[in-house]
């Protein structure tokens, strides 16, 4: 009798039937796949082999790292200050401008009508209407923008130039109309500018206009200084406070000299200087500044002592942070200052009873007391309370609320912990203090 494939003969004994079924189940189980057990990703990656474990868990790395002795300071940014609200008004009314692209102008010896067409027609995109009387004018205009300027500023500068030639602008329905100012009007300009711009005048003696935007200084301050230098006969300075710029006009050579003077004056006093912060470890900032000044003077480098004093190096001690800020435009002088600061800011090797001060920056000195006690190997003893705390306790306040100074004495030296000023004073061996300080800076 032929049995179906995979079936078990019914004539087999019961024991054999169970054995055959067990073998079939084993074969089926062997063909199945077992899924790999997955584990969730760890919350924190394991530390790499050889990686130092000096950082305290949960602490800010910036606070546990030791502050370097020298830190590069910021340089003065060359940015233009915002005009004051009092100077925000302008005599020239600027209509709505359709173009926003910066305008660059360099016009040399062009007639008035051509000047109007180029600036207001081609560059600013206005429809213009020029009075017939202006077409017959013989003056030659020259205008140069030292940098590409916004359309509103170009409009304002060109209007000031035309005003010097007796031309006024009026706007109606988006059309600019240019007419001559009446000679008897109060705003009528002098004939000197127009006379110097005639074709008969040599090109070097004709009146030119240059618009100079100021980067740092204010137009009123610069204009007052250059007017005293150049006077009011050869060069004219027009303040454009709303754009923080100066419009300089006059003969070409005189205008170029005025531009160089303005560039010299238009910068902060320390714009070209580098700044470095020195964090002394053993000397006070005032003492380090005094010793550096004497050493540099011996090498022929003068340190600026005050506003009226000269010198390539300026020292600014900051007592509250025990830091010395150094300004200098000379790279060799700055390198020499850092080298001497490194050599001078050292503990005295021969003095076994020196005093050293440490100001805690990121914690309180009370939290450092157990570590200091273990380092010195002594016993802490409470000291006297602050005078203000004593007066408060005498007035009926709780004596336990007063913050007391603590003294720790041991074979390694003596420590005084002042919680009011958050400082630690150490008296002892210099080498011992170096080891203690290296630990304090990491805590």
Buried (B, 14 or more C-beta within 10 A) or exposed (E): EEEEEEEEEEEEEEEEBEEEEEEEEEEEEEEEEEEEEEEEEEEEEEEEEEEEEEEEEEEEEEEBEEBEBBEEEEEBEEEBEEBEEEBEEBEBEBBEBEEEEEBEBEBEBBBBBBBBBBBBBEBBEBEBEBBEEBEEBEBBBBBBBBEEBBBBBBBBBBBBBBBBBBBBBEEEEEEBBBBBBEEEEEEEBEEEBBEBBEEEBEEEEBBBBBBBBBBBBBBEEBBEBBBEEBEEEEBBBBBBBBBBBBBBBBBBEBBBBBBEBBEEBBBEEBBEBBBBBBBBBBBBBBBBBBBBBEBBEEEEBBBBEEEEEEBBBBBEBEEEEBBBBBBBBBEEBBEBBBEBBEEBBEBEEEEEEBEBBBEBEEEEBEEBBEEBBEBBEBEBEEEEBBEEBEEBBEEEEEEEEBEBBBBBBBEBBBBBBBBBEBBBBBBBBBEBBBEBBEEBBBB
